[in-house]
Amino acid sequence: MIASPIRKRAGKYVGLYLAIILFIFSFGLGFMIGGGRYVKNEISNSDGDIELAKVLELNRELNKSDSVEFDMFWEVWDKIKEKYAKVDSVDEMDMFYGAVQGLVFSLGDPYSMFFPPKSAQEFADSLTGEFEGIGAEIGIKKGQLIVVSPLPESPAEKAGLRAGDKILAIDEDDTYGMDTNAAVIKIRGEGGTDVILKIARGSDEIKDITVTRGKINIPSILFEMKENKFAYIRVMQFNEKTPHQLDEVASKLVKDKNVKGIILDLRGNPGGYLDAAIDMASEWVGKGEVVVSERYSNGDINNDLSDGPSRLGKFKTVVLVNGGSASASEIVAGALHDHEFATIIGEQTYGKGSVQDFEIFDDGSALKLTVSEWLTPDGLNINEEGIAPDVEVIEDWENEEVGEDTVLEKAFEILG
C-alpha cells in the first residue's frame, strides 16, 4: 500500500545528494548546516551542478563505520572498472543505482525497493490507472513470484491468468530470486507485443501462457443497480480518482429510496493509496472512529480515523473478497467488518498488511520503503494472514459456466 498520494519531497536533497543520504548518513555521519554546505560545494562543478564522480569520491573520503569495512565497496567498484571484460559498456550511473537497489534488497522485504528513474516513472504511471502492459498485479509470497490479481478485462485476464498463479519464467528467463521490480520491467512493454509466462497452478499444472500487451486504462469504480434493487459497486483499484468516483456513487444511493442493500466487490483488487481506502471506509464508518491503525518499528501506533460522512452506513452491506484482494482492499474489508457494517463473503484475502512510503528524488529515481504494518480496528494484524470471510465461498473456475458467479449469488441470498 502506498502512503498516499505520492509525496514528492526530494526538494530537501540536491540532485544526486541522494548518494550522500544513502551512503553516508546510513553509516552514522551527521552534518550540521555548515557541513551540509561543505558537502554541496564538494560535489558541485563550477556551474553549481552535481557531478556523480565527485559524489562518489567524497563518499570515499568521508565514510566511516565501526561495524562495516566500507573500503570493500570501493575495492569492488574499482576492480569492476579496472578488470571487467566489457568495461567499455560500464556506466557509473547504472553501477550506482544497482548498488542502491542492492541496499534496499538486503532488507528482505518484497515490498521495499529502489527504482531508477525510468522504472520510477512507470511505477508512478501505473498508479494513475493508465499504462501499457498486461494488466496484472505482481507480488512475491514465500519467495515465489506470483500473480496477485489480473485486472478485469485486462490482457492478463483474457489470456487466462488467475490470482495465485506462480510465475516460474518470463520469456524463458527463470524468475528464481527475481524481485517484483525486475519482473515488472520484463513483463511490461509496448502494446501489441507478446510476453510468455510459464506459470504453475495448483500442485501439478505447469503451462505457458502468452499474453499480448495492451494499453491499460483502469477505471477506479464500476457501478450498476441490479434488478433486485441491490447497488453493485466494484472497486478496481484505490488511486487518486477513487474518492471522487465513490462520492458520486454515494450521492446517487442516498437519494434513491428503493435501494435494498449494497454489494461492495473487492475481489481481485490489489490495493493502492492508503488515503483512498480510508475515504472509502469513511462512507460507512462513523466520523472519528478508527478505520485502520499503523504500527511502526518502535511500537508506536497511529490511528487513522474516519472523516465521515458515513452516508452508506444505513444500508445493509456485503463485501466480496478473494485471494487477489490485497492491501487497501483489506483495510476497507477489515474496517467494515470490525465496525459491524458488513458481512464478508468469499475467500481468504491476500494478506498484504504493510504500508509503503514512496519518495521521488530530484533525479527521477524513487524509494518505496515499508514504514509500518497495519491493524484492523479490532487489532488484527493481517500481514501475511489476510482477512477470513464470514461466509466462505470458493470460486470453482474450472466448473463454473461462463457468466456464473457463485459469490455474487451468495451475496444476493444474504442480502435477501
ABEGO torsion letter per residue (X at the ends): XBBOBBBBAAAABBEAAAAAAAAAAAAGBBBBAAAAAAAAAAABBAAGBBBAAAAAAAAAAABBBAABBAAAAAAAAAAAAAABAAAAABBAAAAAAAAAAAAAAAAGBAABBBBBAAAAAAAAAAAAGBBBEAGBBBBBBGGBBBBABBBBGBAAAAAGBBBGBBBABBGGBBABGBBAAAAAAAABEBBGBBBBBBBBBEAABBBBBBBBBBBBBBBABBBBBBAAGBBBBBBABBBAAAAAAAAAAAAAAAABAABAEBBBBABGBAEEBAAAAAAAAAAABBBGBBABBBBBAAGBBBBBBBAOAGAAAABBBBBBBBAABBEAAAAAAAAAAAAGABBBBEBBBAGBBBBBBBBBBAAGBBBBBBABBBBBAAGBBABGAEBBBABBBBBBAAABBBGBBAAAAAAAAAAX
